[in-house]
Amino acid sequence: MTQAGPPREIVLGVSGGIAAYKACEVLRRLREAGHHVQVVATRAALEFIGAATFEALSGRPVLTGVFENVPDVEHVALGRRADLVLLVPATADLLARMAQGRADDLLTSTLLTARCPVLAVPAMHTEMWEHPATVDNVATLRRRGTVVLEPASGRLTGVDTGPGRLPEPPEIAEFARLLLEWDASNGGGERREPFPLPRDLEGRKVVVSAGGTAEPLDPVRTLGNRSSGRQGYALARVAAQRGADVTLVAGTIADLDPPAAVDVRRVQTTLEMRDAVLDAAKAADVVVMAAAVSDFRPASLSAGKIKKGEEPPSIPLEFNPDILRELVTQDVPRRLVVGFAAETGDEHGSVLDYGRAKLERKGCDLLVVNAVGAGKAFEVEDNEGWLLGADGSSTSLPMGSKAALAARVWDAVAERLR
Ligand code: CTP
């Protein structure tokens, strides 16, 4: 998590589930980003993790009960001071107590006094997550403005698998940063930015492609495009947390954790990406092509390793299909297609001129244009650019996290879907 502006005050609420051990890693990331973190743990949380671990990582005593520090009226002071309350993990019991507005320990009391964004990251067994009581509690909390993340699917404690797993700490830190960025840009209570995680994509099916593609030359070599996949992953994870049913088609990427609540399909070549995207796109409302697709591939694949020889080999190339063009020219009514363009300006035109020309050439509904070169866009944490619409609209996407850029893209998509 890179630092977003000045250090902020975060209350890290930890409730009693086995995933409490991952709260330590989240805490470490928040501290590394320069934030002040006050751990408020439930008694049950301290059965899983000793207070000493949180105290060493946060540099502050862990608070638990309302009868510690009584003269400071801690539950009111903490809530007022906080820029973000982050709940890792939020157990079924904590969600139930929040939904009821209880104040039976310091954490729930603090939650009643806090007016900052609250990010609850649930972790529990699948049966508990899917129980109508929990489903109702989550709906109640979301209606009141608490961000309750969708859990990940996968291995739970013991042999169980299914939704209920805590999303990975880097993903939690990314959403924490997103809410802090939003809170900071709306300082003074004057709301200017749209909220980044509304549930406005519920019932929508979206496909996102991410990463580069790699075309094999021989059994050991590939020809490919540079891309970490981070922007595509951020788009997928923000869409999933806005309620969409997301398929992420990922090519060659950096070492990234699969986003929570996203169906990830891994591919390598452009032809594999094309098949996976077109297949998933059949039932989709939106397709976002964030992948850096290789335009060419070797005309033939050498069965054996190409030997060094006397001269460097010439490798004939052939064109790959243009996936975005295929999506746009398919006869599918009411499907939105979003493209990406990494551009550099020159004496013939600016980045925006090239972006506008590409939008027209590609025929998509929206195009995200990034200026590249000199440490921008590729393999870095932050991103900026413009969002161009086929309707002639142009919105600047200010420098910020890739999740913040993703949220603005989904704002534009959600507006067009309405
Ligand atoms: N794209 C695609 N299939 C390709 C190449 C690109 O779907 N074979 C998509 C990318 O995912 C991106 C958009 O098209 O959303 C623009 O990619 P870019 O590489 O900038 O476009 P090109 O048409 O290859 O243009 P250029 O000549 O500038 O490389």
Residues whose N, C-alpha, C, O or C-beta is under 5 A from the ligand:
A	BS01	CTP	M289 A290 A291 A292 V293 S294 D295 N320 P321 D322 I323 L324 V338 G339 F340 A341 A342
